[in-house]
C-alpha cells in the first residue's frame, strides 16, 4: 500500500480523466450528421480531432509553431478533419459553433462527488493542456469545484516535458514528493514522474484502444512508478482517503 502521509496536493488531468470528451464530441457529431442526413463515422471524427489537436500542440511545445491555446488549435484542426470526412458541410460560423462543444464536456459519473470528498484532505487542482476557459466552463457545467485551475496556456509549457509539472509544484509551494498527479493517461503519469511526482492512474473504459497515451489497468499495474491504480472514481477516492 502506498504511503500517502506525505501527499498534500492532487494535480488532475481533466480532458479524458474527468471530462468525457469522446462521448460528448461524438454525440454532437451524430446530431449534426442526422440533421444533414450525412453518413459520418463519429468515433473516427472525434479521434482525429483529438489526436491531430495533440499533434499540433506538440509542435507548439517544441517551438515549431507560435504559442497558442487549445481553443485555437481545436478550431484549426477541425478544418482538416472536415476535409478528410467530406460528408459534413459546415459554414465558417457553424464550424465556430461546433468547436464550442469542447466547452460543454460531460463529466464521468462520480467525478464531482469524488473531488468534493478529496478536498477534505488534499488541495485539489487542475493541471491541463485545455484552455483556461474550457476548464472553467466544463467544471461549472458539471458542478465541480476545484481549489484551483492551472491551464498550461499560462505556464509557458504544455505537459510533456517536466516544465509544466515543475511550474505547478512551484506555484503550490510544495515539494515534488508532496504533489500527486492523477490521470487516465499513462503518458501524463510517466511525464510527471520526471518531475519527481507520485502518481495515481484511473481507468477510463474504452480509451486505451483508440486514443494514444491511454492505457489499461494491466499495463498500469506493471509499471512500478504508478503508485495508485483505480478502476473508477469511488475506488480512487477510497484509496486516497484510506
C-alpha positions as CSV (number, residue, x, y, z in Angstrom):
1,X,0.0,0.0,0.0
2,X,1.4,3.4,-1.0
3,X,2.2,5.7,1.9
4,X,0.0,8.8,1.4
5,X,1.1,10.6,4.5
6,X,3.4,12.9,2.6
7,X,0.9,13.9,-0.1
8,X,-0.6,17.4,0.3
9,X,-2.0,18.1,-3.1
10,X,-3.5,16.3,-6.1
11,X,-3.0,17.7,-9.6
12,X,-5.6,16.5,-12.0
13,X,-5.6,16.0,-15.7
14,X,-9.2,16.6,-16.8
15,X,-9.6,16.0,-20.6
16,X,-10.4,12.3,-20.6
17,X,-9.8,11.8,-16.9
18,X,-12.6,13.9,-15.5
19,X,-14.5,15.0,-18.6
20,X,-15.8,12.6,-21.2
21,X,-14.6,14.4,-24.3
22,X,-15.2,11.4,-26.6
23,X,-18.8,10.8,-25.7
24,X,-19.6,14.5,-25.8
25,X,-18.0,15.2,-29.1
26,X,-19.4,12.0,-30.7
27,X,-22.9,12.9,-29.7
28,X,-22.6,16.4,-31.2
29,X,-21.2,14.9,-34.5
30,X,-24.1,12.4,-34.6
31,X,-26.6,15.2,-34.0
32,X,-25.2,17.3,-36.9
33,X,-24.9,14.3,-39.2
34,X,-28.5,13.4,-38.5
35,X,-29.7,16.9,-39.3
36,X,-27.8,16.8,-42.7
37,X,-28.7,13.2,-43.4
38,X,-24.9,12.5,-43.7
39,X,-23.1,9.3,-43.1
40,X,-20.3,10.2,-40.6
41,X,-18.1,7.9,-38.5
42,X,-18.4,9.9,-35.3
43,X,-15.9,7.7,-33.5
44,X,-13.2,8.4,-36.1
45,X,-14.2,12.1,-36.3
46,X,-13.7,12.6,-32.6
47,X,-10.5,10.6,-32.5
48,X,-9.0,12.5,-35.4
49,X,-10.0,15.8,-33.9
50,X,-8.4,15.0,-30.6
51,X,-5.2,13.2,-31.9
52,X,-4.5,15.8,-34.6
53,X,-5.0,18.6,-32.0
54,X,-2.4,17.0,-29.8
55,X,-0.1,16.6,-32.7
56,X,-0.3,20.4,-33.3
57,X,0.0,21.1,-29.6
58,X,3.3,19.1,-29.6
59,X,4.6,21.3,-32.4
60,X,3.7,24.3,-30.4
61,X,5.5,22.9,-27.4
62,X,8.6,22.2,-29.5
63,X,8.6,25.8,-30.8
64,X,7.8,24.8,-34.3
65,X,4.6,26.8,-34.2
66,X,3.7,30.1,-32.4
67,X,2.4,29.8,-28.9
68,X,-1.4,29.4,-28.8
69,X,-4.1,27.8,-26.7
70,X,-6.2,24.7,-27.4
71,X,-9.2,26.7,-28.4
72,X,-7.4,28.0,-31.4
73,X,-5.9,24.6,-32.1
74,X,-9.2,22.8,-32.0
75,X,-10.6,25.3,-34.5
76,X,-7.7,25.0,-36.9
77,X,-7.7,21.2,-36.7
78,X,-11.5,21.0,-37.3
79,X,-11.0,22.3,-40.8
80,X,-8.5,19.4,-41.5
81,X,-10.9,16.8,-40.0
82,X,-13.8,18.1,-42.2
83,X,-11.6,18.0,-45.2
84,X,-10.9,14.3,-44.5
85,X,-14.6,13.4,-43.7
86,X,-16.1,15.4,-46.5
87,X,-19.6,14.2,-45.7
88,X,-20.4,17.2,-43.4
89,X,-21.0,20.6,-44.9
90,X,-20.4,23.4,-42.4
91,X,-20.0,27.1,-42.9
92,X,-17.4,29.1,-41.0
93,X,-19.8,30.1,-38.3
94,X,-21.1,26.6,-38.0
95,X,-17.5,25.4,-37.6
96,X,-17.0,28.0,-34.9
97,X,-20.1,26.8,-33.1
98,X,-19.1,23.1,-33.3
99,X,-15.7,24.0,-31.8
100,X,-17.6,25.2,-28.7
101,X,-18.6,21.6,-27.9
102,X,-15.2,21.4,-26.1
103,X,-16.7,23.9,-23.6
104,X,-19.6,21.6,-22.9
105,X,-17.9,18.3,-22.0
106,X,-19.8,16.0,-19.7
107,X,-18.0,14.7,-16.6
108,X,-17.6,11.0,-16.0
109,X,-20.1,9.7,-13.4
110,X,-18.9,10.2,-9.8
111,X,-16.4,12.9,-10.7
112,X,-17.9,15.8,-8.8
113,X,-18.6,13.8,-5.6
114,X,-15.1,12.3,-5.6
115,X,-13.4,15.7,-6.0
116,X,-15.6,17.1,-3.2
117,X,-14.6,14.3,-0.9
118,X,-10.9,14.5,-1.7
119,X,-10.8,18.2,-0.9
120,X,-11.4,17.3,2.8
121,X,-7.8,16.1,2.9
122,X,-5.9,17.4,-0.1
123,X,-5.5,20.6,-2.1
124,X,-7.1,19.6,-5.4
125,X,-6.2,21.5,-8.5
126,X,-6.4,21.1,-12.3
127,X,-3.2,21.0,-14.4
128,X,-4.4,20.8,-18.0
129,X,-3.4,21.5,-21.6
130,X,-7.0,22.6,-22.2
131,X,-7.6,26.3,-22.3
132,X,-8.5,28.0,-19.1
133,X,-11.9,28.8,-20.4
134,X,-12.6,25.2,-21.3
135,X,-11.6,24.0,-17.9
136,X,-13.7,26.7,-16.2
137,X,-16.8,26.2,-18.4
138,X,-16.8,22.4,-18.1
139,X,-16.2,22.4,-14.4
140,X,-19.0,24.8,-13.8
141,X,-21.3,22.8,-16.1
142,X,-20.7,19.7,-14.1
143,X,-20.8,21.3,-10.6
144,X,-17.1,20.5,-9.9
145,X,-15.4,22.9,-7.5
146,X,-11.6,22.9,-7.6
147,X,-9.2,24.6,-5.2
148,X,-7.6,26.0,-8.3
149,X,-7.2,25.6,-12.1
150,X,-3.8,25.8,-13.8
151,X,-4.1,25.9,-17.6
152,X,-0.8,25.3,-19.4
153,X,-1.6,28.3,-21.6
154,X,-0.4,30.4,-18.6
155,X,2.6,28.2,-17.7
156,X,4.6,28.7,-20.9
157,X,4.8,24.9,-21.5
158,X,2.3,22.2,-22.3
159,X,2.5,18.9,-20.4
160,X,5.1,16.6,-21.9
161,X,8.5,17.7,-20.7
162,X,8.7,18.3,-16.9
163,X,8.5,22.1,-17.2
164,X,4.7,22.3,-16.8
165,X,4.7,20.0,-13.8
166,X,7.6,21.8,-12.2
167,X,5.7,25.1,-12.6
168,X,2.6,23.6,-10.9
169,X,4.7,22.3,-8.0
170,X,6.4,25.7,-7.6
171,X,3.1,27.6,-7.6
172,X,1.8,25.3,-4.9
173,X,5.0,26.0,-2.8
174,X,5.4,22.3,-2.2
175,X,8.0,19.6,-2.9
176,X,7.5,17.2,-5.8
177,X,7.0,14.3,-3.4
178,X,4.1,16.1,-1.9
179,X,2.1,16.5,-5.1
180,X,0.4,13.5,-6.8
181,X,-0.6,13.6,-10.4
182,X,-3.9,12.0,-11.2
183,X,-4.7,10.9,-14.8
184,X,-6.1,8.3,-17.1
185,X,-3.2,8.8,-19.5
186,X,-0.1,6.8,-18.8
187,X,1.9,9.3,-20.8
188,X,0.9,12.1,-18.4
189,X,1.8,10.0,-15.4
190,X,5.2,8.9,-16.9
191,X,6.0,12.5,-17.7
192,X,5.1,13.7,-14.2
193,X,7.4,11.2,-12.6
194,X,10.2,13.0,-14.5
195,X,9.4,15.9,-12.2
196,X,9.6,13.6,-9.1
197,X,5.8,13.4,-8.6
198,X,4.0,10.3,-7.2
199,X,1.1,9.2,-9.5
200,X,-2.4,7.8,-9.5
201,X,-3.9,6.1,-12.5
202,X,-7.7,6.0,-13.0
203,X,-9.1,3.7,-15.7
204,X,-11.4,5.0,-18.4
205,X,-13.0,2.1,-20.2
206,X,-12.7,2.1,-24.0
207,X,-10.0,4.7,-24.3
208,X,-6.9,2.5,-24.4
209,X,-7.7,1.0,-27.8
210,X,-8.4,4.3,-29.6
211,X,-6.5,7.1,-28.0
212,X,-2.7,7.4,-27.9
213,X,-1.5,7.9,-24.3
214,X,-4.2,6.0,-22.6
215,X,-3.6,2.6,-21.1
216,X,-5.3,-0.1,-19.1
217,X,-5.2,-1.5,-15.6
218,X,-2.9,-4.3,-16.6
219,X,-0.1,-2.1,-18.0
220,X,-0.5,0.4,-15.2
221,X,-0.1,-2.4,-12.7
222,X,3.1,-3.5,-14.4
223,X,4.6,0.0,-14.1
224,X,6.4,0.4,-10.8
225,X,6.2,4.2,-11.0
226,X,2.4,4.1,-10.7
227,X,1.6,4.4,-7.0
228,X,-2.2,4.1,-7.1
229,X,-4.4,2.2,-9.6
230,X,-8.1,2.8,-9.5
231,X,-10.9,1.3,-11.6
232,X,-13.2,4.3,-11.1
233,X,-13.8,7.5,-9.0
234,X,-15.2,5.7,-5.9
235,X,-12.2,3.3,-6.0
236,X,-9.8,6.2,-6.3
237,X,-11.4,8.2,-3.6
238,X,-11.4,5.3,-1.1
239,X,-7.8,4.6,-1.8
240,X,-6.7,8.2,-1.4
241,X,-8.7,8.7,1.8
242,X,-7.8,5.3,3.4
